Amino acid sequence: MDNQNNITTQPPATVAVLQWLVTGASEYDVLEALRAKYPTADPVATLSRVRDHLADEGRPSTDALRGWVLVSYRELYRRMLEVGDFDGARKVLKNITEIGL
């Protein structure tokens, strides 16, 4: 079976570390989890790759970021209309206009 389609396959260590950090894990917690769940992964190299990735994420393309925000707002707007949250939809439209297209 192809590993990409096997839901029981663990994500790469770097992906797991990102998930742990996003959920509030400390560096100590991450190192302990790496040792337990990815014993063959080099913790120093893994954390270095994650730091590099986070640094890259901190320098996004302005146009790409604006596009992502607009697409996300559009999805929020659509869902708010579906559930009848018209005030929320109005706020989304207001926020979009404040982006300064």
Secondary structure, DSSP 8 states (H G I E B T S, - for coil): --GGG-TTS---HHHHHHHHHHTT--HHHHHHHHHHH-TTS-HHHHHHHHHHHHHHHTS--HHHHHHHHHHHHHHHHHHHHHHT-HHHHHHHHHHHHHT--
